[in-house]
Amino acid sequence: MTARLLPSLLVLAAAAAVLAAILALNHGVFTYSLDDPYIHLALSERLRLGHYGINPGEAAAPSSSVLWPLLLAPLAGTALHMWLPLGLNLACLLASVEMLRRLAARRLPPLPAALAAALLALSLNFVGLAFTGMEHGLQVALALAVLCGLLEFEGNGQVSPLLTAAIVLGPLVRFEAVAVSSMALLVLALSGRRRLAAGLGLATLLPLAAFAVFLVRLGLPPLPASVLTKLAAGQGAPFDLAVLLVVRWGAVLEALLLVALAASLTQAEGRRRWRLVLFAGGVGLAHLLAGRWGWSGFYRYEIYALTLSAAALVELYGDRLPGLPARRLAIGGLALVVLCHPLLAATQRTPLAANDVYLQQYQMHRFVTGYARSAVAVNDLGWISYGNPAPVLDLWGLASEDARQARAAAGPGWMAELVEAHRVPLAMIYADVFGAAVPASWIPLARLELGRAPVSAARGDVTVYATRSEAAAPLRQALSAFAPTLPAEARLVMPLP
């Protein structure tokens, strides 16, 4: 019993330490390590009212997940709503750790299996992933459920309800999970279950197609704005794999895991287990070639692929470890920590990343909802739209299809035209991101600055503008009243030249 509970207790202790550090840095206010989860929370608030979008009367698809906002909607409007993403992520964290332990226990004695599961979870930033508040923790849990289901199918030829559900639900949580479901269906088809694979493939595609039709009927493109924006920015498929392997450590780690998986095919166990190698290797290769990587996403995009590859290697090689001396086992654990050091660093920096959100986006939310009380134009949609009844013009385009298309076209005066059309008196943006597109007629009033280098925030300062002259005086008064309420670690610079 002790060995079974050990990995769960270790990751919960790490999560408790991270939570305590966040609350200490944020003066008792909890925030996630990214601004993005507040987009899901804001959308779930509107879903509770029967509207799919951020602003009343304006349909939008700002969420990168079909299911995640729906899971958050039941508690919208309650005090527990903001904590729900963390609660769901911690549940997914524990489920993932338990599945890793059970996978390791197939090849290792109980205590080494428990230690291996805990080491993998901590090294791959599972704890930091939970505090992003995003759907990636559920994605990892479903990917591991597919792996467990395929191993069970390999052993007894039965397709479990868990495997069926994980294949169908995965892409509804994250579109990248199409690779996981597709490789699982390929394994089933190659194992003689073609009719079942075809039926599950249809069951997987139909909900995605229905969601695309739903968006089109709302007057939107068939894919969410977040997906289209990333594709337009070239953040999807990396076309130069050599460059990717130089600048993205997660890609290097995945490449090493894929080499180890491929090397297993030269041995009897690997040849016998080629379906396992095909599944994990296929998912890893798909993400290596077409996925997103790196610190900018807090390493949340690649963790599912790294986890599947690492778990498959434990399944293939784990039974060789008990015979090794303790020193070599320790060296193996140290090697894993060294290989995963950027992901471990992400866990360690999670409290500071959450402090970025507290010092920047949370303070912007406070100013708009408590002082300016007006419509606002922004490039960071999350916190400023959550719990805010006033209209929010998202200049990045996640909450406004008109804004997304205007920014993509980058015609002269597009920002001024959008703000004028929506009658927005206030703008709070990263000025250098938009550069010359910022209208010369806007009046810079103040700059909200972090007192240190940003960790998860895209920039360390946000410029506050009055978009028309008559709005400048009341906004200056609001800023003057707001400035003394800021925490000491942030500062409001005003007036600006």
C-alpha positions as CSV (number, residue, x, y, z in Angstrom):
1,M,0.0,0.0,0.0
2,T,2.9,2.4,0.9
3,A,4.5,1.8,-2.5
4,R,1.2,2.4,-4.3
5,L,0.6,5.7,-2.6
6,L,4.2,6.9,-2.7
7,P,4.2,8.6,-6.2
8,S,0.8,10.3,-5.6
9,L,2.0,11.6,-2.2
10,L,5.2,12.9,-3.7
11,V,3.5,14.9,-6.5
12,L,0.9,16.2,-4.1
13,A,3.6,17.4,-1.8
14,A,5.3,19.2,-4.8
15,A,1.9,20.7,-5.8
16,A,1.3,21.9,-2.3
17,A,4.7,23.6,-2.2
18,V,4.1,25.3,-5.5
19,L,0.6,26.5,-4.4
20,A,2.1,27.8,-1.1
21,A,4.8,29.7,-3.0
22,I,2.2,31.2,-5.4
23,L,0.0,32.5,-2.6
24,A,3.1,33.9,-0.7
25,L,4.3,35.8,-3.8
26,N,0.8,37.0,-4.7
27,H,-0.1,38.3,-1.2
28,G,-2.7,35.5,-0.8
29,V,-4.2,35.8,-4.3
30,F,-4.2,32.7,-6.4
31,T,-3.4,33.0,-10.1
32,Y,-2.5,30.4,-12.8
33,S,1.0,30.5,-14.4
34,L,-0.5,31.6,-17.7
35,D,-3.2,34.1,-18.7
36,D,-4.7,31.6,-21.2
37,P,-6.8,29.6,-18.7
38,Y,-8.9,32.7,-18.0
39,I,-10.0,32.6,-21.6
40,H,-11.6,29.2,-21.0
41,L,-13.1,30.5,-17.7
42,A,-14.5,33.6,-19.4
43,L,-16.0,31.5,-22.3
44,S,-17.5,29.0,-19.8
45,E,-19.2,32.0,-18.1
46,R,-20.8,32.9,-21.3
47,L,-21.7,29.3,-22.1
48,R,-23.6,29.2,-18.9
49,L,-25.7,32.0,-20.4
50,G,-26.2,30.2,-23.7
51,H,-23.7,32.3,-25.7
52,Y,-20.6,30.9,-27.4
53,G,-18.2,33.9,-27.3
54,I,-16.8,36.5,-25.1
55,N,-18.8,39.6,-25.9
56,P,-22.7,39.5,-26.0
57,G,-24.0,39.4,-29.5
58,E,-20.6,38.5,-31.0
59,A,-19.9,34.8,-31.6
60,A,-16.3,33.7,-31.2
61,A,-14.3,30.6,-30.7
62,P,-11.3,31.7,-28.5
63,S,-10.7,28.3,-26.9
64,S,-8.2,25.8,-28.1
65,S,-10.3,23.0,-26.8
66,V,-13.8,21.8,-27.6
67,L,-14.5,20.1,-24.2
68,W,-12.5,22.1,-21.6
69,P,-14.8,25.2,-21.4
70,L,-17.8,22.8,-21.2
71,L,-16.2,21.1,-18.2
72,L,-15.8,24.5,-16.5
73,A,-19.3,25.8,-17.2
74,P,-21.2,24.0,-14.4
75,L,-19.5,26.1,-11.7
76,A,-19.6,29.4,-13.5
77,G,-20.8,32.2,-11.3
78,T,-19.7,30.5,-8.1
79,A,-16.7,31.1,-5.8
80,L,-15.3,27.7,-6.9
81,H,-15.3,28.5,-10.6
82,M,-11.8,29.9,-10.7
83,W,-10.4,27.0,-8.8
84,L,-12.0,24.3,-11.0
85,P,-9.2,24.2,-13.6
86,L,-6.7,23.5,-10.8
87,G,-9.0,20.9,-9.3
88,L,-9.5,19.1,-12.6
89,N,-5.8,19.3,-13.3
90,L,-4.8,17.8,-10.0
91,A,-7.2,15.0,-10.5
92,C,-5.7,14.4,-13.9
93,L,-2.2,14.6,-12.4
94,L,-3.0,11.9,-9.9
95,A,-4.6,9.7,-12.5
96,S,-1.6,10.0,-14.8
97,V,0.8,9.2,-12.0
98,E,-1.2,6.1,-11.0
99,M,-1.2,4.9,-14.7
100,L,2.5,5.5,-14.8
101,R,2.9,3.5,-11.7
102,R,0.8,0.6,-13.0
103,L,2.8,0.6,-16.3
104,A,6.1,0.6,-14.4
105,A,4.8,-2.2,-12.1
106,R,4.4,-4.5,-15.1
107,R,8.2,-4.6,-15.4
108,L,9.5,-3.5,-12.0
109,P,9.0,-4.5,-8.3
110,P,6.6,-2.3,-6.4
111,L,9.0,0.2,-4.8
112,P,11.1,0.8,-7.9
113,A,7.9,1.1,-10.0
114,A,6.6,3.7,-7.6
115,L,9.9,5.7,-7.6
116,A,10.0,5.5,-11.5
117,A,6.5,6.9,-11.8
118,A,7.2,9.7,-9.4
119,L,10.5,10.5,-11.1
120,L,8.9,10.6,-14.5
121,A,6.0,12.8,-13.4
122,L,8.3,15.3,-11.6
123,S,10.9,15.4,-14.3
124,L,8.3,15.9,-17.1
125,N,6.8,18.9,-15.3
126,F,3.4,17.3,-14.5
127,V,3.1,19.5,-11.4
128,G,3.9,22.7,-13.3
129,L,1.4,21.6,-16.0
130,A,-1.4,21.5,-13.4
131,F,-0.8,25.1,-12.5
132,T,-1.2,26.3,-16.1
133,G,-4.9,25.7,-15.6
134,M,-5.1,24.4,-19.2
135,E,-6.5,21.2,-20.7
136,H,-3.1,19.6,-21.3
137,G,-3.2,17.7,-18.0
138,L,-6.3,15.9,-19.2
139,Q,-4.7,15.4,-22.6
140,V,-1.8,13.6,-20.9
141,A,-4.1,11.4,-18.8
142,L,-6.1,10.4,-21.9
143,A,-2.9,9.6,-23.9
144,L,-1.7,7.4,-21.0
145,A,-5.2,5.8,-20.9
146,V,-4.8,4.9,-24.6
147,L,-1.4,3.4,-24.0
148,C,-2.7,1.3,-21.0
149,G,-5.7,0.2,-23.1
150,L,-3.5,-0.9,-26.0
151,L,-1.2,-2.9,-23.6
152,E,-4.3,-4.6,-22.2
153,F,-5.5,-5.3,-25.7
154,E,-2.1,-6.8,-26.5
155,G,-2.4,-9.1,-23.5
156,N,-6.0,-10.3,-23.8
157,G,-7.3,-9.1,-27.2
158,Q,-10.1,-7.1,-25.5
159,V,-10.8,-3.4,-26.3
160,S,-11.7,-1.9,-23.0
161,P,-14.3,0.9,-22.5
162,L,-11.4,3.1,-21.2
163,L,-9.5,2.7,-24.5
164,T,-12.6,3.4,-26.5
165,A,-13.5,6.5,-24.5
166,A,-9.9,7.8,-24.5
167,I,-9.6,7.4,-28.3
168,V,-12.8,9.3,-28.9
169,L,-12.4,12.0,-26.3
170,G,-8.7,12.9,-26.8
171,P,-9.1,15.1,-29.9
172,L,-12.0,16.9,-28.3
173,V,-9.7,17.9,-25.5
174,R,-6.7,18.9,-27.8
175,F,-6.6,18.7,-31.6
176,E,-3.0,17.3,-31.4
177,A,-4.5,14.2,-29.8
178,V,-5.7,13.2,-33.3
179,A,-2.2,11.7,-33.6
180,V,-2.7,9.6,-30.5
181,S,-6.1,8.4,-31.7
182,S,-5.0,7.8,-35.2
183,M,-2.0,5.7,-34.2
184,A,-4.1,3.7,-31.7
185,L,-6.6,3.0,-34.5
186,L,-3.8,1.9,-36.8
187,V,-2.6,-0.5,-34.2
188,L,-6.1,-2.0,-33.9
189,A,-6.4,-2.3,-37.6
190,L,-3.1,-4.0,-38.0
191,S,-4.1,-6.4,-35.2
192,G,-7.1,-7.6,-37.3
193,R,-9.7,-5.3,-35.7
194,R,-10.3,-3.3,-38.9
195,R,-14.1,-3.0,-38.5
196,L,-13.7,-1.8,-34.9
197,A,-11.0,0.6,-35.9
198,A,-13.2,2.1,-38.6
199,G,-16.1,2.4,-36.3
200,L,-14.0,4.2,-33.6
201,G,-12.5,6.4,-36.3
202,L,-16.0,7.5,-37.3
203,A,-16.9,8.1,-33.7
204,T,-13.8,10.2,-33.3
205,L,-14.4,12.3,-36.4
206,L,-18.1,12.9,-36.1
207,P,-17.9,15.1,-32.9
208,L,-15.1,17.2,-34.5
209,A,-17.1,17.6,-37.7
210,A,-20.2,18.5,-35.7
211,F,-18.2,21.2,-33.8
212,A,-16.9,22.6,-37.1
213,V,-20.5,22.7,-38.5
214,F,-21.5,24.5,-35.3
215,L,-18.8,27.1,-35.7
216,V,-19.8,27.7,-39.4
217,R,-23.4,28.1,-38.5
218,L,-22.3,30.8,-36.1
219,G,-20.6,32.6,-39.0
220,L,-17.1,31.5,-37.9
221,P,-14.4,29.5,-39.6
222,P,-14.5,25.7,-38.9
223,L,-11.5,25.8,-36.6
224,P,-11.2,27.9,-33.4
225,A,-9.5,31.3,-33.7
226,S,-6.7,30.2,-31.4
227,V,-5.7,27.4,-33.8
228,L,-6.0,29.6,-36.9
229,T,-3.9,32.3,-35.2
230,K,-1.1,29.9,-34.4
231,L,-1.2,28.4,-37.9
232,A,-1.0,31.8,-39.4
233,A,2.0,32.7,-37.2
234,G,3.8,29.6,-38.3
235,Q,3.7,28.1,-34.9
236,G,2.4,24.8,-36.1
237,A,4.6,22.6,-38.2
238,P,8.4,23.4,-38.0
239,F,9.7,23.2,-41.5
240,D,13.4,23.0,-40.6
241,L,13.9,20.0,-38.3
242,A,17.6,20.7,-37.9
243,V,17.0,24.2,-36.6
244,L,14.2,22.8,-34.3
245,L,16.6,20.3,-32.7
246,V,19.1,23.1,-32.0
247,V,16.7,25.6,-30.4
248,R,14.1,23.4,-28.7
249,W,15.4,21.1,-25.9
250,G,12.1,19.3,-25.7
251,A,12.5,18.3,-29.4
252,V,16.0,17.1,-28.7
253,L,14.7,14.9,-25.8
254,E,11.9,13.5,-28.0
255,A,14.4,12.7,-30.8
256,L,16.5,10.8,-28.3
257,L,13.5,8.9,-27.0
258,L,12.5,8.0,-30.6
259,V,16.1,6.8,-31.3
260,A,15.8,4.5,-28.3
261,L,12.4,3.2,-29.4
262,A,13.8,2.6,-32.9
263,A,16.8,0.8,-31.4
264,S,14.5,-1.6,-29.6
265,L,13.4,-3.0,-32.9
266,T,16.9,-4.6,-33.3
267,Q,16.2,-6.7,-30.3
268,A,13.9,-9.6,-29.8
269,E,11.6,-7.8,-27.3
270,G,11.3,-4.8,-29.6
271,R,10.5,-6.9,-32.7
272,R,7.9,-8.8,-30.7
273,R,6.4,-5.5,-29.4
274,W,6.5,-3.6,-32.7
275,R,2.9,-2.4,-32.3
276,L,3.9,-0.6,-29.0
277,V,6.9,1.0,-30.8
278,L,4.7,2.0,-33.7
279,F,2.2,3.7,-31.4
280,A,4.5,5.6,-29.2
281,G,7.1,6.3,-31.9
282,G,4.4,7.4,-34.4
283,V,2.9,9.9,-31.9
284,G,6.3,11.2,-31.0
285,L,7.4,11.6,-34.6
286,A,4.1,13.4,-35.5
287,H,4.6,15.9,-32.7
288,L,8.3,16.3,-33.6
289,L,7.4,17.2,-37.2
290,A,4.2,19.1,-36.7
291,G,3.9,20.1,-33.0
292,R,4.8,23.1,-30.9
293,W,7.7,23.1,-28.5
294,G,9.4,25.2,-25.8
295,W,9.3,27.6,-22.9
296,S,6.8,30.0,-24.5
297,G,4.1,27.4,-24.0
298,F,5.5,26.4,-20.6
299,Y,6.4,23.1,-22.2
300,R,2.7,22.1,-22.1
301,Y,2.5,21.2,-25.8
302,E,5.0,18.4,-25.9
303,I,4.5,16.7,-22.6
304,Y,2.0,14.1,-23.8
305,A,4.4,12.9,-26.6
306,L,7.4,12.8,-24.2
307,T,5.3,10.9,-21.6
308,L,4.2,8.2,-24.1
309,S,7.7,7.7,-25.5
310,A,9.2,7.4,-22.0
311,A,6.4,5.1,-20.7
312,A,6.9,2.8,-23.8
313,L,10.6,2.6,-23.0
314,V,9.9,1.6,-19.4
315,E,7.6,-1.1,-20.8
316,L,10.3,-2.3,-23.2
317,Y,13.3,-2.1,-21.0
318,G,12.0,-1.9,-17.4
319,D,12.4,-5.6,-16.5
320,R,16.2,-5.3,-17.1
321,L,16.6,-2.7,-14.4
322,P,16.1,-4.8,-11.2
323,G,19.3,-6.8,-11.9
324,L,21.4,-3.6,-12.2
325,P,23.4,-2.4,-9.2
326,A,22.0,0.4,-7.1
327,R,24.7,2.7,-8.4
328,R,23.7,2.3,-12.0
329,L,20.0,2.8,-11.1
330,A,21.0,6.1,-9.4
331,I,23.0,7.1,-12.4
332,G,20.0,6.3,-14.6
333,G,17.8,8.5,-12.5
334,L,20.3,11.3,-12.5
335,A,20.5,11.1,-16.3
336,L,16.7,11.5,-16.5
337,V,16.9,14.6,-14.3
338,V,19.7,16.1,-16.5
339,L,17.8,15.3,-19.7
340,C,14.7,16.9,-18.4
341,H,16.3,19.9,-16.7
342,P,14.4,22.5,-18.7
343,L,11.1,20.9,-17.7
344,L,12.2,20.7,-14.0
345,A,13.1,24.3,-14.2
346,A,9.6,25.1,-15.5
347,T,8.2,23.5,-12.4
348,Q,10.5,25.5,-10.2
349,R,9.6,28.8,-12.0
350,T,5.9,28.2,-11.8
351,P,5.4,30.4,-8.8
352,L,7.2,33.3,-10.5
353,A,5.2,32.7,-13.7
354,A,2.0,32.9,-11.7
355,N,3.3,36.1,-10.1
356,D,3.7,37.6,-13.6
357,V,-0.1,37.0,-14.1
358,Y,-0.8,38.6,-10.7
359,L,1.3,41.6,-11.3
360,Q,0.2,42.2,-14.9
361,Q,-3.1,40.7,-16.2
362,Y,-4.8,40.5,-12.7
363,Q,-4.0,44.2,-12.1
364,M,-5.3,45.1,-15.6
365,H,-8.5,43.3,-14.7
366,R,-8.8,45.2,-11.4
367,F,-8.3,48.5,-13.2
368,V,-10.8,47.9,-15.9
369,T,-13.5,46.4,-13.7
370,G,-13.0,48.5,-10.6
371,Y,-11.8,51.9,-11.8
372,A,-12.2,52.5,-15.6
373,R,-15.4,50.5,-15.9
374,S,-15.4,50.8,-19.7
375,A,-14.9,48.8,-22.8
376,V,-11.2,48.0,-23.4
377,A,-9.0,46.9,-26.3
378,V,-6.3,44.4,-25.4
379,N,-3.9,41.8,-26.9
380,D,-4.1,39.5,-23.8
381,L,-7.6,38.3,-23.6
382,G,-7.7,36.1,-20.5
383,W,-8.0,37.7,-17.0
384,I,-9.3,41.0,-18.4
385,S,-12.4,39.3,-19.9
386,Y,-13.1,36.9,-16.9
387,G,-15.7,38.3,-14.5
388,N,-15.9,41.5,-16.6
389,P,-19.4,42.4,-17.9
390,A,-18.0,45.2,-20.1
391,P,-17.1,44.6,-23.8
392,V,-13.5,43.5,-24.5
393,L,-12.1,44.1,-28.0
394,D,-9.4,41.4,-28.5
395,L,-6.9,43.0,-31.0
396,W,-5.2,39.6,-31.3
397,G,-8.4,38.2,-32.7
398,L,-9.3,35.2,-30.5
399,A,-12.6,36.8,-29.3
400,S,-13.3,38.7,-32.5
401,E,-13.2,37.2,-36.0
402,D,-13.2,40.7,-37.5
403,A,-10.1,41.6,-35.4
404,R,-8.4,38.3,-36.4
405,Q,-8.9,39.0,-40.1
406,A,-8.0,42.6,-39.8
407,R,-4.7,41.9,-38.0
408,A,-3.9,39.2,-40.4
409,A,-4.5,41.5,-43.4
410,A,-2.5,44.3,-41.6
411,G,-4.1,47.0,-43.7
412,P,-3.3,50.7,-43.0
413,G,-5.2,51.9,-39.9
414,W,-6.7,48.6,-39.0
415,M,-6.4,49.1,-35.3
416,A,-8.0,52.6,-35.4
417,E,-10.8,51.3,-37.5
418,L,-11.6,48.4,-35.2
419,V,-11.5,50.6,-32.1
420,E,-13.7,53.2,-33.6
421,A,-16.2,50.7,-34.9
422,H,-16.5,49.2,-31.4
423,R,-16.4,52.6,-29.7
424,V,-13.7,51.6,-27.2
425,P,-12.2,54.5,-25.2
426,L,-9.4,52.5,-23.5
427,A,-6.5,50.3,-24.8
428,M,-4.1,48.3,-22.7
429,I,-1.5,46.6,-25.0
430,Y,2.1,45.6,-25.5
431,A,3.0,48.6,-27.6
432,D,6.1,47.1,-29.2
433,V,4.2,44.0,-30.4
434,F,2.0,46.2,-32.7
435,G,4.7,48.8,-33.5
436,A,3.7,51.2,-36.2
437,A,0.1,49.8,-36.2
438,V,-0.6,51.7,-33.0
439,P,-2.6,54.8,-34.1
440,A,-0.8,58.1,-33.7
441,S,-4.0,59.7,-32.5
442,W,-4.0,57.5,-29.4
443,I,-2.9,59.2,-26.2
444,P,-0.4,57.3,-24.0
445,L,-1.4,57.7,-20.4
446,A,0.6,55.3,-18.3
447,R,2.8,52.2,-18.4
448,L,2.2,49.2,-16.0
449,E,5.6,47.7,-15.4
450,L,6.8,44.5,-13.7
451,G,9.6,45.1,-11.2
452,R,11.7,42.3,-12.7
453,A,12.2,40.4,-15.9
454,P,9.0,38.6,-17.0
455,V,8.8,34.8,-16.7
456,S,5.6,33.8,-18.4
457,A,4.3,37.3,-19.5
458,A,5.2,38.1,-23.1
459,R,6.4,41.5,-22.2
460,G,7.3,43.3,-18.9
461,D,5.3,46.4,-19.5
462,V,1.8,47.3,-20.7
463,T,1.0,50.7,-22.2
464,V,-2.4,52.3,-21.3
465,Y,-3.9,54.5,-24.0
466,A,-6.9,56.8,-24.4
467,T,-8.1,56.1,-27.9
468,R,-9.8,59.5,-28.2
469,S,-9.1,62.8,-26.5
470,E,-12.4,63.1,-24.5
471,A,-11.6,59.9,-22.7
472,A,-8.2,61.0,-21.5
473,A,-9.2,63.1,-18.5
474,P,-11.5,60.5,-16.8
475,L,-9.0,57.7,-17.5
476,R,-6.2,59.7,-15.9
477,Q,-8.3,60.2,-12.8
478,A,-9.0,56.4,-12.7
479,L,-5.3,55.6,-13.1
480,S,-4.5,58.1,-10.3
481,A,-6.9,56.3,-8.0
482,F,-5.7,52.9,-9.1
483,A,-1.9,53.5,-8.7
484,P,-1.8,53.5,-4.8
485,T,-3.6,50.1,-4.8
486,L,-0.9,48.3,-6.8
487,P,1.4,45.8,-5.0
488,A,4.9,47.0,-4.4
489,E,6.4,44.6,-7.0
490,A,4.6,46.5,-9.9
491,R,4.6,50.1,-10.7
492,L,2.5,52.5,-12.8
493,V,4.6,55.0,-14.7
494,M,2.6,58.2,-15.4
495,P,2.4,60.6,-17.1
496,L,4.1,59.4,-20.2
497,P,5.9,61.8,-22.6
